[in-house]
Amino acid sequence: MNLLLYDAVIFDLDGTLTDSQPGIFACAKYALDKMGLPIPPDSTLRRFLGPPLAESYINYCGMTEEQAAYATDLYRERYIPIGWKENKVYPHIRALLKSLKDRGVYLAVATGKPQHTSVDILRYFDLLPYFDAVAGPAPEELHADKGDLIRRVLPEGKRAVMVGDTAGDIKGAKDVGIASVAALYGYGVDEEVMAAGPTHAVKDTKALCELLCPDMEKEKGFFVTLEGVDGCGKSTQAAALKERLEQFGYSVHRTREPGGCPIAEEIRKIVLAKEDGGMCAETEALLFAAARAQHLKDVILPSVEAGQVVLCDRFVDSSLVYQGMARGLGMEWVKEINRPAFREGAPDATLYLRMDHEKAMARRLAVDAPDRIEQAGDSFHARTEAAYEELCRQHPDRFLPVNGDQTPEQVTEDAFSALFSRMRERGVL
Ligand code: TYD
């Protein structure tokens, strides 16, 4: 049975597919600042989301046409290199587009944002392949009517619907005689959008999915671990990767080991205590394994099952490296006590931040007081580095090595691009 109400869906971009507010606000403020003009409150800046820029500068900042043209140039000065990337795909949108495409639905974008910028944004987020057509004003068009933009991408003989967050989107759909969905999670003022008379209204993207694709597949989760010698910069990268994945529309749960849930955090205190209480290597390994078993059951597995990307700072490879190799307990024994992590809890990908252990430790000591494990001698840390390299050779299908000896921004770029391609290879789109 075909559950689809519509077999052609035309989306607005800003406030419907992506949340472009951070980039637009920052660029609007940049221009005002350069002109020495006061910055209006965010409630006024919200009015900039949607209408042509110059119009907003005139209406909300009291500029003349000439000033508004200059402000628009300044805005672009920041928007072109940086601002357009300060954008975020709304949750569930990736999965919705894929599900609709898989069902043969015609997909298009009709936006007031310039055509080339819109295509760049969709390409950057790897959403462009889902769309059959994209319409936005050409560079010479100062203002394009929404109905006209919809007409440019409207296919013949299909049950089409326009999804948008402003009254202009709903009116445009009416002008061309198609149904509409008001995306109330966007920037439009709810009363204005509803007054335009949409066919449907949704309060969030989950409701949009239910309306457009009621039998949509469950979103696929993904379990990523971050590994590397002490001081290689994993925590910084975990934070940056979470942000980047969320910009791409994924729901991310960031966690760490040892720890990540109340029982495991208690174990962490014991195992990483600064004073040397004479803990033997076996106890240490068993404590890490105990913390991990709880963490997997309470946090990691349920989050992956719920379709999230789990980003875990250290996991079982740390035990193989630190306890198995560096402390000399042997890989086999460590594997044995960590069985859950090799069965249902195996990571889908492991980002390995490759870095010389001496360089990494020097960096680490410059900022932090070392814990019990970091206090171990130099040959211990040299063994951890060698052990990581060995694991990397043994599991090329899981390990994604990244050069950690670069600027943090560059490491994030490399790590994200390796991770994103791996996710796509594994069907997490
Ligand atoms: P942490 O403060 O998380 O350090 P880092 O930010 O460098 O990861 O401390 C974790 C320490 O515990 C680190 O030295 C590695 C060690 N460790 C093990 O020895 N075995 C394990 O299984 C795990 C998870 C960590």
Boltz pocket constraint, residues with backbone or C-beta under 6 A from the ligand:
constraints:
  - pocket:
      binder: B
      contacts: [[A, 228], [A, 229], [A, 230], [A, 231], [A, 232], [A, 234], [A, 235], [A, 257], [A, 258], [A, 272], [A, 288], [A, 313], [A, 314], [A, 315], [A, 316], [A, 318], [A, 319], [A, 320], [A, 322], [A, 323], [A, 371], [A, 373], [A, 374]]
      max_distance: 6.0
